[in-house]
Amino acid sequence: MKEQLLNEDTIAAVATGLGGAGIGIIRVSGDQAIALVEPLFKNPKGKTLTKAASHQLLYGQMVDPQTNMDIDEVLLSKMVKPHSYTAEDVVEINCHGGIVPMQKILGLLLSAGVRMAEPGEFTKRAFLNGRLDLTQAEAVMDIINAKTEEGLKYSVSQLEGKLSDHLEEIDQELLAILSHMEANIEYPEFDIEEVTNSEIKTSVVTAVKKIDQVLEGSEAGKIYREGITTAILGEPNVGKSSLLNTLLMENKAIVTDIPGTTRDIIEEYINVKGIPFKIIDTAGIRETDNEVERIGVEKSRNLLDKANLVIFMRDISKPLSQREEELMTLLKNKNTIYIANKTDLKETEKMPDPWIPMSLLTEAGIDLLKQKMVDMVYAGTVNQDADYLVTNSRHINQLNKCKEHLHAALETMASGMPVELISIDVMNAVESLREITGKAVGMDIINQIFKNFCIGK
């Protein structure tokens, strides 16, 4: 099937960011990569790309064949299939990282007959050519988008195939029991040792346990990948923007004594003990006649439905207002951390739970807040010694589907149904598992996954 999905044309794209940089890389991949780049390259000693050894750098100039003018000084690397990222012939052009030289070289390649790569097409070809399975291909973008070192660690582990290894082990065990069942069904006239319901049940239960082990910590895995959406909520001028600036260790939000200064939502990621939090400073919730501020307040209210965590702040130097009481009622069923700010303005006795006393002027209470944020996320769900962690929602959904089919097999067995019907449930489980790695997946799913990649990867 994979061979039918392959595109035979040669593609190219800028693999580094467009902008001023020391080096820019343009990647070319396909059967004609070497032949199409060759006429555009000139080596001062007459060396050619065709005769150059694989995986060695070749110095020279990129030349416009129409004008014979040098475009840029470059280093070329040729990687002969299958020993390349895409498992195709690949040429990487290392030029200066300015927009003009990179666009000019890319334009020469397109004029020579190379097609502009689609988003994620290089990694898509690596998958279709069998160099990576689907979990490894998805890990490429997870590495690019990693928000913390912990998230990077688990993404690299997935790229190395550690998750795939565990899934392959389950796949082979299910396949073994399925092959026994199919042999009994297809060739009853032969003297094949009949697989018993007891053996089937043992194998299925073992597979379910192994899937549960793979799923352990999956919620925390999604957090490492996607981050925790954390809204800072409260009335105007209680210190929300100051808290954001303190957590970011930079003046991102404007801070004044004038209520309503924050009129739009400000979002930034912070790393707290390896966990990415997307901190959102919301407009202070109050009644206002200012149309711009009113829109900001409405956005803040809507954000409550999307936030995974809420940090509710109040000014401890002032009495609790009716609006604050109403807000606290709305937050009863949300994961909420309560902050009593401006303790420097009012002497208070020990703060009752669940309030955390804080003075942003002296940064008192910040460490306690960070620990509380981590505690509310972890809840003991992550094994710090694990060599892999399921972080992708698609993988989690497919693993749960696999479990459902295996539970259905157990129910079919318990109801005394024949082995033919049990085998259908087990086969469905195998298919669900194989959609994770790409052994059994449609082109629609493949296209959906890779369209979210950046161009050049």
Number of C-alpha atoms within 10 A of each C-alpha: 11 12 9 7 11 12 12 9 13 22 25 26 27 22 18 17 15 15 12 12 12 9 15 22 22 21 22 32 29 23 17 19 26 20 11 21 22 15 15 19 25 20 15 8 8 8 14 15 22 12 7 14 14 18 15 11 17 20 17 20 20 28 19 19 13 7 7 10 11 15 19 18 16 22 20 24 21 23 23 18 16 14 14 18 19 24 22 23 22 29 26 22 27 20 22 19 18 16 14 14 17 26 15 15 21 22 14 21 23 17 11 14 15 23 17 19 19 18 18 22 25 28 24 26 23 21 24 23 18 15 18 23 20 25 25 25 23 24 23 19 18 24 18 13 14 22 21 20 15 18 26 20 16 26 31 18 18 26 21 16 18 18 21 20 12 15 19 15 13 20 17 12 15 21 15 11 18 21 13 17 20 15 15 19 15 10 10 12 8 9 8 11 10 12 17 11 16 10 10 23 17 11 16 22 15 15 20 19 12 16 19 15 12 18 18 17 21 21 19 23 24 18 20 29 25 21 23 22 20 25 27 26 27 26 23 22 21 24 24 29 26 21 21 22 18 16 20 15 10 10 13 15 18 10 16 13 10 9 14 22 17 23 20 20 16 16 17 15 19 20 17 14 13 15 25 24 25 20 24 24 27 27 31 29 22 16 10 12 7 10 10 12 21 20 14 19 25 16 17 24 16 10 19 18 9 11 18 18 22 22 20 22 25 24 22 21 16 11 9 11 11 9 14 18 11 10 17 16 10 11 15 9 8 14 15 21 19 18 24 20 26 22 19 16 13 12 10 11 6 9 10 8 7 11 16 20 22 24 20 18 13 11 12 17 17 19 12 12 18 14 12 13 23 16 11 13 17 14 9 11 13 15 12 10 6 10 12 23 27 25 25 21 15 13 19 18 13 18 24 18 17 25 23 17 21 25 18 18 26 20 14 18 18 11 9 10 12 12 19 13 12 23 21 16 22 26 18 18 25 23 20 24 25 20 19 22 22 20 16 13 16 11 11 8 11 15 14 10 16 21 14 12 21 14 20 23 22
